[in-house]
Amino acid sequence: MQVNITARHLKLTPAISDYVQKKLEKAKRFLDHLIWSQVVLDVSKNRHSAEVIIHAAGHTFTAKEESADLYAAIDLASDNIDEQLRRYKERHKDRRPEMRRRTGRAHTWSREVGMAMADPIDPRVSSMRVLRLLALSVNEAISAMEHSDSAHWIFINPENSRVTVVYRKPDKTFGVVESIS
């Protein structure tokens, strides 16, 4: 996770920077897909404030705390973010046990998806979807796509058992892409 630290009305020392980095390392244990974070430290008279903004895939977490001491403000903001991340993780935890399929093919597929999720994800990826591909003819796929707002439709072509994509072209015609192995 990339951490950007901005200091207002104070000099950002390596000690402060290391302290902020150490505090934000705890956030990684709650969510794996943290993209980047912004920390704004501000000092005015006897008031020290720390604002922490963390961007995760599909969600942004924000905490702003004030204290008489800069390190205390960083601690409070970090604890607030950790609590938000913990609650978010608890709410989005899948509470149903994984359904085991009787066919080996579906079981192998779910295992492959699990392995793909364990790989590090490029921070430019903003969303991920897992699709259940249906066996459709090209005409059926075009019809299904026209009834949705999607610009493309992914399916398995039963004529040749290939993964196929139908997409709308700018001239209102359709393009077809088929996979080969």
C-alpha positions in Angstrom: 0.0 0.0 0.0 1.3 3.4 -1.0 1.3 6.0 1.9 1.3 9.7 1.1 2.0 12.0 4.1 1.3 15.7 4.0 2.5 18.0 6.8 0.9 21.4 7.4 2.6 23.9 9.6 5.2 21.5 10.7 8.4 19.8 9.4 7.9 16.2 8.5 10.7 14.4 10.3 11.8 10.8 9.5 10.7 9.8 13.0 7.1 11.0 12.4 7.1 9.4 8.9 8.2 6.1 10.3 5.7 6.3 13.1 2.8 6.9 10.6 4.1 4.0 8.4 4.2 1.6 11.4 0.7 2.6 12.5 -0.8 2.0 9.0 0.9 -1.4 8.7 -1.8 -2.7 11.1 -4.5 -1.8 8.6 -3.2 -4.5 6.2 -4.3 -7.3 8.5 -7.9 -6.3 8.1 -8.1 -6.0 4.3 -5.8 -7.3 1.6 -6.8 -5.0 -1.2 -5.8 -1.6 0.3 -4.7 0.5 -2.6 -3.2 3.7 -1.1 -3.6 6.0 1.9 -3.2 9.7 2.5 -2.2 11.1 5.9 -2.6 14.8 6.6 -0.9 16.1 9.8 -1.7 19.6 10.9 -0.5 21.8 13.8 -2.0 25.0 14.9 -1.3 26.5 18.3 -2.0 23.7 20.9 -4.1 21.7 18.5 -2.5 18.8 16.6 -4.7 16.9 14.1 -4.2 13.8 12.0 -6.5 12.8 9.2 -6.1 9.4 7.6 -7.8 8.4 4.3 -7.5 4.8 3.1 -8.7 3.7 -0.3 -9.6 0.1 -0.7 -11.1 -1.7 -3.6 -14.6 -0.2 -3.8 -14.5 1.7 -0.5 -12.9 4.7 1.2 -12.2 4.9 4.9 -11.7 8.3 6.7 -10.7 9.3 10.2 -9.8 12.7 11.6 -8.7 13.1 15.2 -7.3 16.0 17.3 -5.2 16.0 20.4 -2.7 18.1 22.3 0.1 15.8 21.1 0.8 14.9 17.4 1.6 11.3 18.2 -1.6 10.9 20.2 -3.6 12.3 17.3 -1.9 9.8 15.0 -2.7 7.0 17.4 -6.4 8.0 17.7 -6.8 8.3 14.0 -5.1 5.0 13.3 -7.2 3.2 15.9 -10.4 4.8 14.4 -9.4 3.5 10.9 -8.5 0.0 12.3 -12.0 -0.1 13.9 -13.7 0.9 10.6 -11.7 -1.7 8.7 -12.5 -4.4 11.3 -16.3 -3.6 11.1 -16.2 -3.5 7.3 -14.5 -6.9 7.2 -17.0 -8.4 9.7 -19.9 -7.1 7.7 -18.6 -8.5 4.4 -17.5 -11.8 5.7 -19.2 -14.7 3.9 -21.2 -16.4 6.6 -22.3 -19.3 4.5 -20.0 -22.3 4.2 -18.7 -22.9 0.7 -21.1 -25.1 -1.3 -19.3 -28.2 -2.6 -20.3 -29.3 -6.0 -20.6 -32.9 -6.9 -18.8 -32.6 -10.2 -15.1 -32.4 -10.1 -15.1 -29.6 -12.8 -16.9 -27.1 -10.6 -14.7 -27.9 -7.6 -11.5 -27.4 -9.7 -12.9 -24.1 -10.9 -13.6 -22.8 -7.4 -10.1 -23.8 -6.4 -8.6 -22.0 -9.3 -10.5 -18.8 -8.4 -9.2 -19.0 -4.9 -5.6 -19.2 -6.1 -6.1 -16.3 -8.4 -7.4 -14.2 -5.5 -4.2 -14.9 -3.5 -2.0 -13.3 -6.1 -1.2 -9.6 -5.7 -3.6 -7.5 -7.6 -2.6 -4.5 -9.6 -3.7 -1.3 -7.8 -5.4 -0.1 -11.0 -8.0 -2.8 -10.7 -11.1 -1.2 -9.3 -13.5 -4.2 -9.3 -13.5 -8.0 -9.9 -16.3 -10.3 -10.8 -16.6 -14.1 -11.0 -19.0 -15.2 -13.8 -20.9 -18.4 -14.2 -20.7 -18.9 -17.9 -23.9 -20.3 -19.6 -24.0 -22.4 -22.8 -25.7 -20.1 -25.3 -25.7 -19.8 -29.1 -24.4 -16.5 -30.5 -27.9 -15.4 -31.4 -29.1 -16.2 -27.8 -26.2 -14.2 -26.4 -27.0 -11.2 -28.6 -30.6 -11.3 -27.5 -29.6 -11.6 -23.8 -27.2 -8.7 -24.3 -29.8 -6.5 -25.9 -32.1 -7.0 -22.9 -29.3 -5.8 -20.6 -27.3 -2.6 -20.6 -24.0 -4.5 -21.0 -21.7 -3.7 -23.9 -20.5 -7.3 -24.0 -21.7 -10.8 -23.1 -19.4 -13.7 -22.2 -20.7 -17.3 -22.6 -19.8 -20.8 -23.7 -20.6 -21.6 -27.3 -22.1 -25.1 -27.3 -21.2 -25.7 -30.9 -17.5 -25.8 -30.2 -17.3 -25.6 -26.3 -15.2 -22.4 -26.4 -15.5 -19.3 -24.2 -17.0 -16.6 -26.5 -17.5 -12.9 -26.1 -20.1 -10.9 -28.1 -19.6 -7.2 -28.0 -21.3 -4.1 -29.5 -19.3 -2.1 -32.0 -19.7 1.6 -32.5 -21.5 1.1 -35.8 -24.3 -0.8 -34.0 -23.1 -4.2 -35.3 -21.8 -7.0 -33.1 -18.3 -8.5 -32.9 -17.6 -12.1 -31.7 -14.3 -13.2 -30.1 -13.7 -16.9 -29.4 -11.0 -18.4 -27.2 -8.6 -21.2 -28.3 -6.4 -23.3 -26.2 
